[in-house]
Amino acid sequence: MRFGINTLDDFDVKDKTVLCRIDINQPVNRVTGTLKDTTRIEACIPTLKELSEKGAKLVLLAHQGSDIEYKNFYTTEPHAKVLSKFLGKEVKFIDDVCGPAAREAIKALNAGEILLLDNVRFVSEEQTLFETKLLLSHEEQAKTLLVRKLAPLGDLYVCDAFAAAHRDQPSLCGFEELLPSAMGRLFEEEFCVISGLMEKPKRPSVFVLGGAKINDAFLMMSAVLGGGAADKVLTGGLVGEVILWADGKDIGEPARAFIKKEGYDNLVDTAKELLAKYRNKIVTPSDFAAVKDGKRVEYELGKIPAGVLILDIGEATAKKYQEAIREAKTVFVNGPMGVFEETATELGTRLVWDALGDTPAYTVIGGGDSITATKKYGKTGDIDYICTGGGALIRFLTGEELPVVKALRHGSKLKEKVK
């Protein structure tokens, strides 16, 4: 047991039916029906391999696709093929989640066999609207269809989905009310690494925050600055633009309009409060880049022409950030510095990642875009720890107890299945 949560070391799983929630949500090529990336699948292989080799009858629950728009959902059938490849053994698939076909397939499993159920978000209670509107307690989640149908078939629940640990959904938080529970090896590793990053970071500790999804970034900034985990925060992407706006700097009307369109203008007041308390620890861009006639053009802050939309930090800012990263002892990164997918606007992100690759600091990155940038610039082998979680990682760094962590602690107290 670690942090009040059982690990795989606490159970003999031979001939036991183990319900294992994993996060293998990956970009899908819908034309070919294949996965564009396998990072998260590879990350959970040690847990699945260990459980299978120890003789568990292993049932995998996972989601695929955004749960904001139904059109983004997709079957998990391609994932079974990729899992089979990495495990070196067949992972069976059934196009059912908790219906009669799925339940019969689970009952038919032999020791060591693995079955992947279809996308759990095909069940309405796993969707965001269900989660955010009904606000079910974990006890109430244990009474939902998914848990009621599958829990009686299981002997143990294992969660290896740290990337989804900020979600409060039945497949993540309901089973722990009824089944003895444990965290998988990936969950255990990520939880322990990030806990250490927060509790005793080597100094100086630098946080690099960027990207376009920034609500949680501001929550995290308050926590790591207020709690002393961060000695310096380097900002890029919309994070830096919002802070500059809050500080009365002119980032251009197109940038302000975009921030409003995304609904982030409400963060300007938050940014003002952060500046009032931690101005000397928050570093903002001094120049930016835009695209004109297909080519990169850079402008100093305050000299951005009317009508120009900034898409990246400038080279001078990126080099300043490089220096801070190379002088640090701990560096945490979440989010790129700009639109790194395009050649004309990737320089800021590329230079920051170059510094991540050669700094002597202990480096941690989190979030899908950060992982994509790491692969794009060939830095995967140079980063000390790559966390599969984005939203979960940020929420954890705010000091908030994640719903899945709370549920696992409860499930870790159960000695046997609740009848």
N, C-alpha and C positions, 0 to 999 in steps of 0.2 A: 504493500500500500504506500502511495506517495500523495502528499497533499490531501489526505483524507479520502483518496479514491483508490479502489482496487486496481491492480495491474493483472496482466495475464499470468504472472507468477503465483497469484493467489488461488488459481483454480486448476483442477484436473478436468480437462475437457473431453477426454476419450469417450466416444459414443454418446456425447451430449449434443443436443441441438443448440447451436449458438446463433442468435440473431445479431448480425454485425452491421451497424450503420456506417457507411463510408462516404466520402465525398470524392467522386470521380467525375464531377461536372467539368466537361471540356468543350472547346469549340468544335462544332460538327460541320463537315462538308455535306450539305443536304443533297447535293447532286449525286455524290458517290456513296453516301451513307457511311462515311468513315470519319475518324477523329483527326482533327488538325494538330492536336498536341496530346501528350500522354504523361505530363509531369505529375499530375495528382494520382493517376493510376499507379505509376511506378512507386510513388511515395508510400502507398498503403500495402504494397506487396509483402514486406516483412511480416506484418500482422497476419495476413491471409495465409501465407506460407506456413507460419508457425502453428496456427490453429488447425490447418488441414493436416499437417504432418503429425500433430499430436492426437489425431483421430476424431476431431470434431465433425459433426454434420453441420456444415457451414452455410448459412442463409444470408445473402447480402442484400441490403436495402440501400438505395441511392437515388439521387435526383439528377435530372439533366435539363438544363435550360432555365432561363429567367422565369420566375414565378410572378412577374408583373404583367406580362403579356402572354396569353395562352398560346399564341402562334409560335412562341419561342420554345415550347416544350418539344421533347424528342424522346424516342424510345431509348432504353439503355442496351438494346441488343448489340450494337457495335462494340460496346464496352466489354461484353462477355468474351468476344474474340480476342481483344487486346489483353484482357486479364489472363486468358488461357495461354497466350504467347509468353507473357512474362513469368507465369507460374510454372510453365512447362507441363501443364495438365489441363484437362477439360474443365471449363467453367460452364455449367449448364445455364440455359436462359429460358424463362417462361414469360410470355406476354400477358402477365396477370400480376397484380400486386397483393391482394389479400382475399381474392375470391376462391371458389371451390377448387379451381385448377391449381392455383398457387399452393393452397393448403395440402392438396393431395401430393404435389411434387415435393413439398417439404417432408411429409410423412414417409415418402419413398426413399429419402436420402440414406446412404450408407456412410459409415465412418470414413472421414477423409474427403468425402465428396463436397462439391461447392455448387450452390445454386444462386444465380443472380435474378432477382425479381425485376419487373419492369419499373419504370420511373414512378417513384412514390408520389410525385406531384400530379399524377393522373387522378389521385384521390383528392377531392376538394379540400379536405381538412389539412392538407399539407401546403396549401397555398397562402400567400401573403395576406390576402383579404381575410381569410379565416383566422389567421394568427393575430392580425392587428385590430380587427373589429370585435371579435368575440373575447379575446384576452382570457383564454381558458387557463386555469391553474394546472399544475402538473397532475394533480389528482383527477381533474376533469379530462385531461388529455388521455389518461389511462382508460377512459370510458368511450373513446372514439372508435370508429369502425376498425381502423387499421390495427390498433393495439388489441382490441377485443378479439379480433380474428386470429392474430398471429401470436400473441403472448402465450396462450395456452399450449402452443406447439413448442415453445422454447424452454430451455433450461437455464440459459445465461444470455444476458444482453451485453454486447461490447460496442462501444462507440470509438471509432477511429477517425471521426470527421471533425477535427479541430477547426477546419476552415468554415464549418457551419455552426460552430459552437455558440454564436451570438443569436441564432434563431431559436424560437420557442415553439416548436412544432412536435406533434405526436411521435414521429419516427425518431426524434432526437431527445425528447424529454418525457414521453409517456410510459415507455417500457420500464424505466427505472422504478416506477411505482409498484411494479408487479414481479420483476425478475431481479435476482442478484446481478450486479452490474460491474463492469470494469472498463477502463480505457485501454485502447489498443496501443501498440508500440509507437505509431506516428503521433497520436494524441499525447502520449506520455512524453515523448521527446520534445515536441513543440511547447507543451505546457511548461516543462522544466527549463528549457532554454530561455523562453521569454520571461519567466519568473526571475531568473538570474539576471537578465538584462535590466529589469526594473529595480531589483533589490540592491545589487552591487555592481553597477557599471564601472568599468575602468575609465579614469578621467584623462583628458577631457572627453565628454560624451556628447556626440553631435547627432542630431536628428535632422534628416533631410525629408521634407514633406512637400509633395506636389500633386500632380494629377488633376482630374476634372470632377471627381466625386469627393467632395471635401467636407461634408457635414461632420463626419466622425473625426476628420483630421483636426478640426478645431477643438473638439472635445478632448482629444488626445493631447493637443498642445497645452491645454490648461492643466492636465494631469501631470505631464512629464516636467513642465516648468514649475508648477506649484509644488510637486513632490520632490523636486531636485534631481530627477533622473537625467534631465537634459541640461548641459552647460550652454549649448547653443543650438538654435533651430534655423536651418537654412531653408528658405521657402522658394518654391517655383510653381509653375502651373497656375491654377486659379487660386491656390492658397496665397501665393505671393501677391497676386493682383488684388484680392480682397483686402489684404492688410495694407497695401499701398493706398487703396481707395479710402480705407478708414483713417489713414494718416494724412488725408488731404492732398495726395499726389495725383497728378493727371495721368491716368492709364489709357485715356481715349474713350470716346463715346461707344464705339463698337464693343470694346471689352466690357464696359459697364452694362450695355444692353444685353450681352450674352450672359453675364452673371445674373441679371434680373430674369432673363428667360429661363435659366436653369433653377431659379428660385433660391439663389444663394445670397441675394442682397440683404437678407435678414441676418447674415453673419457679420455684416459690417460693424454693428454695435458690439458683437462679441470680440471682434478684432480690436476695436478701440479699447476695450477693457484689458485685453492682453498687452497691448502696447503701453497702457498706463502702468502696468505692474512689471513687465519684463522687457521693456524696450531694448535694453542693452544686451539681451540674449537672443533677440529675433533679428535675423538678417534677411533683408529683402533685395530683390534685383535692382541694379543701377542702370541696366540697359536691357533692351528687348529686340526681338527679331520678328519681322513680318515677311510676306512674300509679295513681290512686285514683278509682273511679267514672268512668273515662274521661277524667279531667283530670290535668294535670301537677301534681305536688306535690314540693317541694324540701326536702331535709334536709341539715343540716351533718354533716360527717364526725364520727362518734362519737355521733350522735343519730338514727341510722336505726332506726326501730321494728322490732321482731321480726317476721319473716315478710314483710318488704318487699323486693322485688327491684329493685335499682337498674338503670336503663336508659339513663341519660345523665349527663354531668357537669352540675353546677349552673350557674346564671347567673353567680355570682361567680367561679367557676373559669374559665368561658368568657371573661369580660371580662379576667381576669388574663392569659389566653393571648393575647387580642387585643393587649394592650399589648406583650407580648414579641415577637409577630409583626411589629407595626408598627415596632418599634425595631431589628429585625434587618436584616442586609444579604443574608443567604441563608436561605431557608426550604425545607425538604424535608418533605413530608407523605405518610404512608402510613397510611390507615385513618381512619374517622370516629370521633367522640367518643362515640357511642351509637347507639341504634336510630333513625337519621335518617329511615327510611322512614315512620315514623308521626308525625303532627302533634304529639302530646303529648310526644314524646321527641326532637324534632329540633333544639331550641333550641341546644344546645351545639355541634353540628356547624355549624349555620347561622351562628352568631356567629363561629366560627373561620374559616369560608369567607368571611364578610364581610371579615374582616381580611386574608385572603389576596388578596382583590380590590383592596384599596386600599393595601397596604404598598408602600413603595419598594424592598423587597428583591427579589432574583432568586428566583422561586418555582418549585419543581418538585414535581409530585405523581405518585404511581404507584399502581397497583393498581386493580382493577375498581370497588370500592366508592367509592374516592376520585374516580375519573372520573365515576361516577354522581352523586355529590354535587356535583361541579363543574358538571355539566349542570343538575341540579335547581335550583341556586341561581344559574344564569345567569352563572357566572364563567369559562367556557371562554376567552373573549377576554382575560381579565385575568391568566391564569396564564402565566408565561414558558415553561414546558416541561411538557407532559403526556406521561408515559412510558406506553406501552402495557403494560409488564410490571409484574407484582406480585411473584410469587415470584422471578422472575429478577432484578428490580431489587434486592430485599432481599438476595438471595444475593451479588450483585455488590458491594453496599455493605459486606458482611462482609469483603471482601478476598479471597474465594475465587475461584479461576479457574473460570469456568463451563465445563461440559463442552463446549458448543458452541463457545466461544471457543478452547478447546484443540484441538478437531477442525478448526476453520477455519484455525488456524495451521499445522496439519499439511498440510491440503489446499492451502494457499497456497504450499507448497514444491514441489508437483507441477507440472511443466511440461507434461505431457501425460497422457492417460488411461492408467491402469494396465491392461495387457492381461490 
